[in-house]
Amino acid sequence: MHIVKIGNIELGHPEQIITQSMTSVSTMDTQAIVEQVIKVADAGGDMVRITARNVGEAQHLQVIKDELSQRGYHVPLVADIHFSPATGDVAATIVEKIRINPGNYLEKKTGKTEWTAQEDQQELDKLRDRLSHLVDICKAHNTAIRVGVNHGSLSQRIVFKHGDTPEGMAESAMEFVRVFRSLDFHDLVISLKSSNVVVMVEANKILYQKMQDENAVYPLHLGVTEAGSEEDGRIKSAAGIGALLAAGIGNTIRVSLTEDPECEIPVALDIIKAAKNYPYTPVKYASAKSAKVANIGHAQAPVVMASPLATTGIEKADWQWDKTQQLWLSAKGEHMRPITVAQLLRNEVAAEELCYLPIQMPTWSGTLEKALRQHQNIVLGIKVDAQSTAEQAHRLLQHVQAQEFTQPIVLQIEAQEWQGDGLMVNATVVAAPFLLAGQLDGLLISHAEAVPLSFGILQATRRRITQTEYISCPSCGRTLFAIQDKLRDIKAKTAHLKGLKIAVMGCIVNGPGEMADADYGYVGAGSKKVHLYKGQQIVRKNVDEDEAADALLEIINEYENS
């Protein structure tokens, strides 16, 4: 791992994960920017990113930096550069790191759909030439560079070779790694981001392996783009970032919430803590699928079980606990008896009886395996609690599959001590790695608020869609409308549209690319103006901000009902 120095921070040490956020006000508003940076730093943030849309804003970064220094703050600043390499050249002389968009240094869209090997190399030679001047500036000023690759914004050449896929994202980043190495530049950070948690996690795993294979391991910046706000944003971020950190992948993180910048830091710290508390070694699971037991397993979507502690959303759960009968009851009236390993081994379970059996590594044995082969109507609940770690749960699941047991698997998380953001983050960090690997037939989280959380985790990991999904940016100095208010308004109008993905983006710089996965989009287009999208196509331009939410709903109704 190359250690990258960014101001007073060294990035790349495995025991230290660096947090960061991004300002959301105009770069030219010095006092507002400085106040936001200070709030982020006071909340525990290690770095702060500021947009620089043009050379004038890049030059103004020096004013911001000087004001922060006068007030006793020396937090490293990162300039966010889009469209203009010249802006990056200026910013690199002032701040500690710049974030560049690969699209600014690669071929423009020409409609070309095929490249020969020679043409491919010519493009890479052009990329090297275009980056060499920036590298000279960064070397002279000890400035680090982050290359930020976003899903949906890949070059046509990469898409031709690898598709708009996690593999394509990883290879796009590796092209830059190889070019920077050829220029003997190593103060490099890489990020692969997507609003799709599955894509984001897979892309980073592929990239990490590619860097290891080429002995070119650089720090990774992790984030789920446009994660959203409130519970949705926290769950999506914890699922993507947490699954990677817990596997030992990632060095700095940014939780992209459509909230004030300082609100991102406590969530980031919670994710870091959870990843350290619930680490796991990634394993290759068998491809065998579970058998169908009642409405659990086989090709069915994972079920949600409401624990005896549940107090909210119980009526939406697939299985509820009946305190009177001491049984699990399904929405269809099926009964499932809870049993213990001891009861099963004492032959106190009928061969065809529908039962739920919690298991964990300390209770697993050859005798239990023999008994399970005689009882196919049992649902297994792999527990994670004070006595059984997430690592042990992964190993147990791998063993169960390797031995070709076909009983459905539910992940049972004892979460009674977690509250608020801690509950959302911890439960998600534990469950997401299983779900992202295509495992599990259900979730049982023991907590009063666990039912809606369980559905949220399944939605974030794309294993079960039960609500509208919102892709919304955290905003920055390019945003010219109150995005938090507009997101709340749009949610209120569209929350009933189960299964749709709706993007709410602050501007056209990242908007169209980072909402590549959305069905509909609301994208800022200037002062109090909005473009409305169907997929990647603009269907209405320059709609007044006050009318845009209703117009978006009209468009959705028009297309969905046609």
C-alpha positions, 0 to 999 in steps of 0.5 A: 500500500502506497502511503499518501500524504495529504497535508497533515494526514497520511492516508493508507495506514490500515489501522486508520480510516480517514473521514471527509465531507463536502461543503454545500454553499457557494465557493465564493461565499468565504464566511459560509464555506469557512463555517461549514468546514469548521463544523465538519472539522469539529464533528471529527471530519479529517478532510473537506472537499470544496467545488471549484467550477472555474479558475476564479473559484480555484483561486478563491480557495487560497482566501478560504485556506487563509481564513481557516488558518487565521481561525486555527483550523488546518484541515486539508482541503480537496478541490472538486474539479469538473470540466476544466483541467485548467481549473485543476492546475490552479487548485493544485497549487493551493489545496492539499488534494484535487479530485479529477473527473476522468472524463475531462482527460479522455476522449469526448463522445463521438458516437464511435463504437469500436476501437482497434488495439492501436487506437486504444493505445493512442487514447492512452498516450493522449491521456498520458500527455494530458496528465503530465502537466498536472502531475508536474504541478502536483509534484512541485506542490506536494498535492495529491490527486484522487481519480473519481470514477462514477458508474454511468460516466464511463468512456465509450472506449471502456464500455466497448471493451468491458461494458457499463459494469463493475469490471469496466469501472475498475479497468477505467481506474487502472488505466489511470493508475498505470499512466500515473505510475508511468509518470512516477506519480504515486500520491494517488487516491482512487474512488469507484462510486455508484448509487447502486450498492451492489455495483459499488461493492463489486467494482471496488473488490475487483479494483482492489484485486487488480491493484494487488495483482499489479503490485500497485496498491493505492488508497481507496476512497469509498462512498455510495453516490447520492445515497439520500437522506435520513434512514435510507441514506444511512442504510445505503452508505453502511451497506456499501462502505461498511461491507468493504471496510469490514473486509479490510478494503478502503482507507477514506470514506465519505457518507453522501447524505442530502443533509448539512455536511457536518451530519455526515461525519457521525454516521461515517464514524459509526460505520468505521466503528461497526466495521472494526467490531464486525470484520469478516474474511470474504469467502466464496460461497457455494452456488447451491440454493436452499429448498423451499420451506413454507414461504422461505427459501429457494427462489423467493425473496428474503423474508422479514421476521418480526422478533418478540421485541418488535413494536413498529411495522409488525403487520408488514413482516412475513412472520410474527411472533405469537406470544400466546402460542409461543410460535412463529406465525406467517401472514398466511396463517402457517405455524413455525415452532422454535426449537433448540439444538438440544430438542432436535438431538433428543428427537423431540421434533417430528420429521415433517414439523415446520420449525425454526432452529437458531444455530451458531459455531459453538453449537455446531457438531457432527451429531447436529449435522446427522440430525438435520439430514433427517429434518428438511422442514427446518429453517436455520437461524445463524446468530450473530451476538456476543457469543458468535461473531460475524466472522463465525457466522460467515464461516458457519454459512460457508460450511453449511453450504459446503456440506450441501444442506438445503435448509433455508438460512435466516440471519438472526442479529441480536441488536437489543443494545443498539439505538438510533443511527447505531442500530441502522449502521451496525445491523446493516454492516453485519447483514450487508456482506451476506446479502450482497453475496446473494446469500440468506433467505431472511432477516431476523433482527431482535429490536423494537424498530427492526422490521422497517430496518430489515426492509431497508437493508434488503432494499439497499442490497437489491435483494427485495424491493418494497418501496420507492428508491431515492437517489439524491445528491448531498449538494455542493456549491454548484447547487442553486436550489434548496435540495433538502426541501425539494427531496422531502417534497418529492418523497411526499408526492411519490412514496407510494410508487413502489419499485421506482428509482427517482433521482434528485440531483443538484446540478448537471455536472454529476446528475445525469451520470450518477443517476444512471440507475434511476427511472426518473430524474429531477436535476438542477439546471440553473437558478430556480430552473430544473430539467426533468428526466425519463431515464437518461433522456430529458423530457422537460427543460427549464421547469420552474422550481416551484412547479417541478415536483408536480411536473415530475409526478405528471411525467411519472403518471404519464409513462407508468400508466401508458 
